[in-house]
Amino acid sequence: MKQKLSVLIIDDSFDMVEVLSRHSAAMGFNPFSATTVLEGIQIIESTSIDLVITDMKMPEIGGFQFVKYMSQHFPNIPILVITGFPDVRDAVEVMKMGALEYLIKPFTYEELEQSIVKVLGEHNVSHVIEEDEQRTSFHGIIGKSQAMQQLFATIDKTKNNVASVLISGESGTGKEMVARAIHYNSKFSAAPFVPVNCGAIPENLLESELFGHVKGAFTGATSSRIGFFQAAQGGTLFLDEITNTSLSVQAKLLRVIQEKEVTMLGDVKPQKINLRLISASNSNISELIEKGVFREDLFYRLNIISIHIPPLRDRKEDIPLLIRFFNKKFSKENEKPPLRIGKRVLKIFTEYSWPGNVRELENFIHRMVILCDKHMEIEQLPNYMKTTLTKKLSGHQLITLEEAERLHILKVLSATNNNKTKAAEILAIDRKTLRSKLK
């Protein structure tokens, strides 16, 4: 065994720490010890560690959280888990998280040595996301989850119906893609699909853009111009972020839907329209109705067929499919081979909440394809995606004064490359005091 490798021992039992330290030293290791996970993390961040031996049952932050944290932040450091409370399910779970060996107390010196040799002999094999023959793509929408299968079925039933459709879902879930799937999967697919973002058009212009205007209808109207309703004749008009419309525009929309005719601004003669109206919103319309900012009668007219798109965090089984799709797409655009993505990276992706949903995932994979060479490693992922280890109470991180002092001294020493004279100056204490605290 290679001499003077560094081993970190984490256990809340001082006796066990002492025993493991002696055994490790006898095996030729340079042992470090900590009685809490937070202490252990500080040592890992400031010292080169070749092996971690950690207990499972510890107060505040236990072995499960620690192993998960290590697998995401320090995946190249092997971990040996020890426990005095053996449980097969715990063993399986902790091995899935990234531990390489599971040792039950009490154990002999020889059993410890055998486990350490086994752990150090393990290799961290990189994997790629395998091809999934069950991948489902429906008019550009990807998903095999039950929620997405239900969505596909609803689209299929809706496609040839001219009834109004209201699509709800968080930002980035793909509301316009669903609207396009309804249109281009229908008998109206040869007619226009006209998308309109109601939130992107100034309120004083929205009415004119929707219904059109005749020459002289208002200052600057130098010629007549049809609106989006007329442009979508025979096809589909998609009104995204419908809740951003004013009450006056909502009143006119209601009349258009009821009468199936539109009157251009400055004109008195209505024009008959024949189209399918699909609207969408990421807001809770019921709450807006209660606040008096959205018309209840318009809501019922828009919501004849209701489609809800689940957020990405509620259909995590679709994340590998989306990653593979975007990986291939952007790799081809950049004339690069698809990135190899390890299983640990994929696990972080599936556990992350993706508040920006599919759009956030797409943009992230695009960025990674550009920045990475051949592999996407855990070290390249931003910290906000990874597990954090903090003791919290009422939303505030709390540590003891002794812990805060210890952490600060370690950070100053790390910043000064362990120059104790400089560290003492920065800390405004003398070297003797610093030595005492280090001891």
N, C-alpha and C positions, 0 to 999 in steps of 0.2 A: 504494500500500500504506500502511496506517495506520502512522504513525510511532511509534517507541518502544514497540513491542510487545516483550515479554520472551521470549527463546528460551533454552532450557536445552540444552546440548550435553553428551552423555555418551559418552565414548570412552576406552579405556585407553591410547591413543596420544597423548602430549602434543603431538606434531607435528600430528596431525589436529585436536585440540582447538584449537590455535593457528590453523590455517588456517580452520576453520569459524567461530571467533570473529571473525576479521578479515572474512571474507565477510559474516557476519551484521551486523556493525557497519556495513559498507559499504552494506548494504541498508536500514539505518535501524533495526535491532533493538538492543535492550539485551541483550547476551549474558551468560549465566551458564554456568559450566563445572564438570564433575565427571569424575573419572577412574574412579569406581566407581558402581554402581547405588545402593548405600546412601547415598553422598554426594548423588546426584541426588535421591533420595527426600526427604532432609532439606531440600534447597533448595526442592523443590515444596511441602513442608509449611509452610515459613516465608515463601515468596515467591509473588507472583502471576505465574504462568508462562502464556504464551499459546501456546507451541509447544515440543515436545520433539524433538530430533534425537538418535537413539541408535544406537550400533553394535550389531551382532548378537553377534559373538564377543568375549566378555570373560571374564576369570577369575572364579571363584566364582559370581557371579550374572550370567547372560547376558541377551541381548535378549529371548528368548522369555519368560522368567519376568517380566522387567520389563514388557513390553507387556501380558501377562496381568494383572499386578498393577495397572497403570494403568487398564486397561479396567474394572476392578471398583471401584477406589478413586477414580480421577480421570477418569471417562469423558468429561468435557467438554474435556479438554486433547488437542488433536490430536497425532499422533505420525508422524514421518518416520523410517523405518529406513534405515540405510546399512550396507553390508557389502562386504568385499573378497573374500568367498567365496560367489559367487552360486550359488544352488540354487533351481530352480523350486518344489520342494516346500516349502522354507523360506519362500519368498515367499508362496505360497498360505496356508500355515499362519499366518504372522504377520499377514497381512491379515485372516484369519478372527478372530484374537484381538483386533483393534481398530486395528491400524496402518492409516493412510490412504494411505501411499505407500512405495515400496521403491526405493532408489537404490543403484546398484552403483558401487564405487570402481574406478578413479579417475573422477572426474566434473569437469566444468568449472564455472566460476562460473555460467554461463548455465543449465546443467542443474540446479544446486542451486536457483537462483532460480525456475526453472519448477516444480520439485517443491514448493517452499515455497508458491508461489502456489496450486498445485493443492490442497495439503493445507488451507490456510487457507480455501479456497473450498468445501471439502466441508461438508456439513451432516449432523449426526447425526440420522437419521430414526428416529422411534420407531415400533415395530411392536407389533402385538398377536398373541397366539397364534391362528393361523388355525383355523377349524373343520376338524376331521379326520374325514372321512367313514368312516374305518376304525376309529373308536373302538368298542371292545367293552365292553359292560356285561353282566354275568351276575349276575342277582339282587342287584344293588347293588354287586357287586365289579367294579372298573374295571381294564382292562388289555388291551393288544394284543400284549404281548411273548410270545415262545415259551414262556417259563416259565409265564405266566398261562394261555395257551391249553391247556397240558398240565394245569394245575390244573382248569380248567373241564371238560375231558374226564374227569378222574378223578371230579369231583363228579357228573357226569352218569351215569357208570357205577355210582356208589355209591348213588345217591339212593333206590332201592327195595330195597336190601339191608339186612337187620337186623343184619349183622355189626358188631362193635365197630370204631370208627374212632378213630385217634390222630392228632391234628393237632399238628405241631411248627412252630416259627417264633419269631423274636425278638418282643419286646414291641412292640406297635403295628402288627404286620403284618396283623391282621384275622382272628385265629383264630375268634372268635365269629361273624363275618360268614360265614365258610366253613361253620361248623356250621349256621347258619340257612339258608344256601343249600341245603345237603344236605336239611334237613328240609322247607323250604317248596317245594322242587322235587320232592318225593316224593309217593307215594300216601298218606303219613301226615300230610300238611300240615294236615288238618282237626283232628288231635289236638294235644295240648299240646306246646309246646317250652319246656322248663324249664331255664334257665341257672343254674349255681351256680358262684360263685367260691370255690374251696376255700381260697384264701389269705386271704379276707376274713372267714371264720368262725372264731372261737376254737376251738382244738383240743378243749376239753372240751364244746363244743356241736355240733361237726360231726357226730358219730355220730347224735345225736338228730335233727338237721336232715335228714340223709340218709335214715335208716331210720324215723323217727317214734318216738313213745313212747306208753305207756298212762298213765292217771292213776295217780299215786303211784310211778312208776318211779324218781324221784329227787326230792330236795327242790326244791319249786317247781313240780313237775308236777301242777298242780291239775286238769288235764283231759287227755284223750287227744288226740293230734295226729298226723296222717299226715306222712310224710316226703317228700322230693323224689322218691324212687323211685315212691311211690304216686301222687304228683301228676302224674307224667309217663306214667302208664299209657296204653298204646296209641300213644304219641308218641315224643318224643326227650328224653333227659336229657343235658345238656351239662355236664361237669365240667371247668371251666377250672382251670389251675394244679394239676393232679392230684398233682404231686410234692410239694405242701405238706401232704399228708395224713400222719398218723403211721403207723407200722408196724401198730399194732393196727387202725386203720381200714382200712388196705390189706388186712389179712387178712379182714376182714368183707366188703369189696368183692369180693374174690376168690371168696368163697363165694356171694355174691349172683349174680355173673356165671355161676358154674358151675352152680348149682342153679336159677337163674331164680326165686328166691323170696327174700323179705326178712322178717325177724323184728323187730318193733318192740321198743324197749327196754322191759323189764318184762313182756314177753309171752313165751309159749312156743309159740304157734301161728304157723307161717310163713304168709305170704301169697304166692300166685303173682303174678308180674309179667310183663308182656309189653311191652317197649319196646326202642328202639334206644339204645345208649350211645355217646356221642361224648365223648372226653376230649382235653385239650390241655395243652401245656407249652412254656415257653420255655427250659427247662433241658435239658442233655444227660443223658438218662435212663440211658444206658449207664454214664456216670461215676458217677451216683448209685447204680447197682446195685453197682458195684465198691466203693464206700464203705460199702455195707451199709445205706443209708437208703431204698432202694426195692426192693420185692420183684420178683425176676426173673420169677417165675411170673405175677404180676399184669401185668407189662409185656407178656408174650406174649399174655395174654387181651385186653388193651386194643388191641394193635397188629395186629389181623387185617388191617385196611386202614390203610395209613400215608399221610398227606398232609403234605407239607412246603410251607410258604409261603415263597418267597424274600424276602429283605430288599429294601427299595426300592433300595438301591445296586446290586443285581444285575439290576434291570429298569428302567434309567433311561429307556428309551423310553416308559414309562408315566407318567413325571412330568408332562409337559405335559397329558396327558388328566386326570390327577387335579387339577392346578392349575385347569384350566378348569372342571371339575365343582364344586370347592369355591368357586371365584370366583363362579360363577353362583348356587350355593346360598346363600352367606352374603350376597351382594349383594341377593338377593331378600328374605332375612330382614330386612335393614337398609334395605330400600326405597331402594336405590341402584343406579345402572347398574354393570355389571361393570367392574372395574379394567382399565385398559390396561397390559399388561405387556410391556416392551421385550425384544428378543431377547437383549441382554446380561444382563439380569436372569434370563431363562429359562436362559441358559447357566450362570450361577452356581448356579441351582437344580439343574440336571442334574449338575453336578460335585460338589455338596455331598453328604456321605455319609449324611445323615439317620439318625442313630443311633436316633431315636425312630420311624423308619419312617413309615407313612402317617398315624399319629396325630399325629406331630410336624408333618408337612406340613399336615395339616388345621388344626391349631391355629394355625400360622403364617399361613396364608392368611386364616383368620378374623380374626386380629389386624390384618393388613394392610388388610382390607376396612373395618374399623372406623376405623383411624387415617389411611388415605390418602384423598385427595379423588377424583381421577380416574385418576392414573397411579401405578404402583409404580416408583420410581426406585432406582438402585443405591445412592444416598446413604442411602436409608431402610433398607437391609439391614444387619444386625449384622455387625461385623467378623469374627466367628468363621466366617461363611459365605464370606468372601473369601480370596483368596490372600494369604499372608504371605511376606515376603522376609527371611530370616535365614540367617546362616552357622551351620551346626550341626555339632557333633562329639560323638558318643556321647550325643545327646539334650540337650546343653547349648549355649546360644547363646554363641558366642565372638567377640569383636572385639578388635582391638589396643588398647593403652592410648591411642595417639594418636587412634584413632577414637572411643573412649569420651569422651576429653576434648573432642574436636570436637563430638560430639553434645550433650554437656552444656552447653557454651558456647552453642550454637545455641538450645537449649531455654530457657536463662535469658534470652537476648536476646529471644526471641519472647515470653516471659512479661512482660518489662519494656517491650515495644513498642520495642525497640532503643535503650532508654535506657542508654548505656554506663556512666554513673556508677552507676546502680542495679545494673546487671549486675556491675560490678566489686566493689561492696560485697557482693553475694550470693556471688560467687565467692571473696571474701577475697583479691583481688589489686588492684594499683593500675591506673589507667587506661592507663599506659604499657605495662604487661605485657599488658593486654587488647588494646590496639591492635596490639602485636607479634604476638599469637596470631592476631588477625583477618587481619593481613597475610599 
